[in-house]
């Protein structure tokens, strides 16, 4: 009997997270990186799929075996601006907590 090319094989001791990762990446590969279709097959939302891929550090191009393209100068500038604004807001929030003596429990 020939092995099913769409099957994934998990060994004893494989973590649930690793099994999920393999399943998601295999499904993406089988749909030619069509994220909408992969999310439908996996019965998860497209947002969840995007979050999982971000968590795995996997880009669509990487799943297809292509090199990941470098962000453009404009994209890098926007990201840097976003990071500066976010850092400023977080810093302001922390400063306001210090001034009021508030604490956050996680």
C-alpha positions as CSV (number, residue, x, y, z in Angstrom):
1,X,0.0,0.0,0.0
2,X,1.4,3.4,-1.0
3,X,1.8,6.2,1.5
4,X,-0.8,8.9,1.3
5,X,1.0,12.2,0.3
6,X,-1.6,14.2,2.2
7,X,-1.1,12.3,5.5
8,X,1.1,13.4,8.4
9,X,2.8,10.9,10.6
10,X,3.2,11.6,14.3
11,X,5.4,9.7,16.6
12,X,4.6,8.8,20.2
13,X,5.6,11.8,22.3
14,X,4.8,14.4,19.6
15,X,3.4,17.4,21.4
16,X,-0.1,18.7,20.6
17,X,1.5,22.0,19.5
18,X,3.9,20.2,17.1
19,X,1.0,18.1,15.7
20,X,-1.1,21.2,15.1
21,X,1.8,23.0,13.4
22,X,2.4,20.0,11.1
23,X,-1.3,19.7,10.2
24,X,-1.6,23.4,9.5
25,X,1.6,23.6,7.3
26,X,0.6,20.4,5.4
27,X,-2.9,21.7,4.8
28,X,-1.4,25.0,3.5
29,X,0.9,23.1,1.2
30,X,-1.9,21.0,-0.2
31,X,-4.0,24.1,-0.9
32,X,-1.0,25.8,-2.7
33,X,-0.9,28.3,0.2
34,X,-4.6,29.3,-0.1
35,X,-5.1,30.4,3.5
36,X,-8.8,30.9,3.1
37,X,-9.3,27.3,1.8
38,X,-6.9,25.9,4.4
39,X,-8.8,27.6,7.2
40,X,-12.0,26.1,5.8
41,X,-10.6,22.6,5.7
42,X,-9.2,22.9,9.2
43,X,-12.5,24.4,10.4
44,X,-10.7,27.4,12.0
45,X,-11.1,31.1,11.3
46,X,-8.8,32.8,8.9
47,X,-7.7,35.1,11.8
48,X,-6.7,32.0,13.8
49,X,-4.7,30.7,10.9
50,X,-2.9,34.0,10.5
51,X,-2.2,34.0,14.3
52,X,-0.8,30.5,14.2
53,X,1.4,31.2,11.2
54,X,2.7,34.3,13.0
55,X,3.3,32.2,16.0
56,X,5.3,29.6,14.0
57,X,7.2,32.3,12.2
58,X,6.0,30.8,8.9
59,X,5.3,33.0,5.9
60,X,3.4,31.8,2.9
61,X,6.6,31.9,0.8
62,X,8.4,29.7,3.3
63,X,5.7,27.1,3.2
64,X,6.0,27.0,-0.6
65,X,9.8,26.6,-0.3
66,X,10.5,30.0,-1.7
67,X,12.8,32.6,-0.2
68,X,11.1,35.1,2.0
69,X,11.2,38.5,0.4
70,X,12.8,41.4,2.3
71,X,10.4,44.3,3.3
72,X,10.6,47.4,1.2
73,X,12.2,50.6,2.6
74,X,8.7,52.0,2.9
75,X,7.4,49.0,4.8
76,X,10.4,49.1,7.2
77,X,9.9,52.9,7.8
78,X,6.2,52.2,8.6
79,X,7.1,49.4,11.0
80,X,9.7,51.6,12.7
81,X,7.2,54.4,13.2
82,X,4.6,51.9,14.5
83,X,7.2,50.5,17.0
84,X,8.1,54.0,18.2
85,X,4.5,55.0,18.7
86,X,3.7,51.7,20.5
87,X,6.8,52.1,22.7
88,X,5.8,55.7,23.6
89,X,2.2,54.6,24.5
90,X,3.4,51.7,26.6
91,X,5.9,53.9,28.3
92,X,3.2,56.5,29.1
93,X,0.9,53.8,30.5
94,X,3.7,52.4,32.7
95,X,4.6,55.9,33.9
96,X,0.9,56.6,34.8
97,X,0.8,53.4,36.8
98,X,3.9,54.4,38.7
99,X,2.4,57.9,39.4
100,X,-0.8,56.4,40.8
101,X,1.0,53.5,42.6
102,X,-1.1,51.0,40.7
103,X,0.0,47.5,40.1
104,X,-1.0,44.9,37.5
105,X,-1.3,41.3,38.4
106,X,-1.0,38.7,35.6
